[in-house]
């Protein structure tokens, strides 16, 4: 069930509001319909972004823990050798 409601939105920049109204008028939709579309698109994009990050984080690591520790130690030594400690 969808409940429609009247809502007041504060602190919107005048030029942003004007642009929003113009876009709604160009598409011949109400401001409410335009707002709902914007939020739906944002949610869809957010879901797609989360999906992409899940793909990245679910991949097998490129280095073993031992290899990563060796690389970290070598980097630390290199920085120490050239005075970049800290």
Secondary structure, 3 states (H helix, E strand, C coil): CCCCCCCCCCCCCHHHHHHHHHHHHHCCCCHHHHHHHHHHHHHHHHHHHHHHHHHHHCCCCCCCHHHHHHHHHHHHHHHHHCCCCC
